[in-house]
Amino acid sequence: MIQLYDYVLSASCYKVRLMAALVGVKMDLEAVDFHPGRAHKSVEFAQLNPAGTLPVMVDGDMILTESTAMLVYLAKRAGPQWLGPDDAKSAAQVQQWLAFSGRLAASLGMARLHDMLLYKGDIDAWRAQGHAALRELEAALTERRFAGGEWLVGDTPSIADIACFPNAALSQDGGVSLDAYPSVRLWTRRIRALDRFIEMPGIHRLHELSPTPKVA
Amino acid sequence: MTPRWTATGLSQDLPKGVVMAGHWQGHDLAVWRSATGRLQAWNDRCPHRGMRLSHGFVRGETLACIYHGWVYGAEGGCKHIPAHPALTPPATITVTAFACVEQDGVIWVAPADMAGSPPAVSGVQPLRSVSLTCDLAAVLAVEPALLGQDILRGTVQIDGQGHDVCLLVQNNPAGLTLHALCGVRANKVAASHWVENLRRRAEMKVAA
């Protein structure tokens, strides 16, 4: 079984847990004491991932340390439709968004770590870079909407959407509001309404899709 | 400040069953559309604990607070308190409602007792809403073809051709928002690029 070294509050770890849930792959989750233990920076953990980052995926003799590569692995194995359309342009666009998701992590993700887990750094710069990245995402999704499109690439959700979703949806944790990004907000709603969607702290499914709780 | 109709969003960005944050002259609003399409704008504070109702969720014809699930119905009256299911909430638990009107694909808000209708913006189609970190003076300085104060109109070059654009001005606590509409024959992608470029030029002018 695939093992995932995981931290429940990590946007990158959630990205992989969400993808696995969407394609129906079960994983063994190994909880790592990221905060406050910093176990991902320990000597023992460095044997697994010298970079000291989470998540880490282990399947047999394969070790992956980049979350976007894990999305490709899960999709290719269990849900190839999540790889996006097969033509050259679409394939390149998917890669473009996978790389772009790293910019969301380096800006919105760092702002969130600053506000939630007391990371030190230039919070104003992280938020400004986060807004700059959200403007790009908003422009792209708005143009897709003009053509009737609902997803970043192609007619169905893909690993491109899943890669960009967590840090965009969690932006408020880092003090960056989504108020100015209507197309991003509607897109996060579509992802939260997907079959087999799973939650993490800070990202809930659409309450209105569940029945009103009954009082005993 | 004289009360007046203010554009707080575009209809296309508020489908049925969705709530979003809005603003009217410094007031935070929760603007939402019910399952049957009824549009409402309320003060963005749950009377219970002050949580933003724009973080809540729409179920049927009601808006529920995300914090403790208090449910509000037509005109802002509290309909249900989950922790006290047998209680009929007193009428005093009511969210302040604003006037909210949809016209030309634009969502307009004003105080509840506002008379008259919002200004008409004819001959253009809704494009997109954008936020800027600069003020309106910078926008007018980089695009002299735009004239007006609350509603900027003019003919600008999009894809090498003259097209009408209309920018509805909304001043928010966090900065300036422009709700952009463009001529019905303009290519929307090209018009969107024009808006992005206008924002870039205006913000760079301030930074310079």
Interface residues (C-beta under 8 A of the other chain):
Chain A: R135 A139 T142 E143 R145 F146 S177 D179 A180 P182 S183 R185 L186 R189 L206 H207 E208 T212 P213 V215
Chain B: G9 L10 Q12 D13 P15 G17 V18 M20 A21 F57 V58 R59 A64 I66 P82 P85 R128 S129 V130 S131 A174 T177 K188 V189 S192 E196
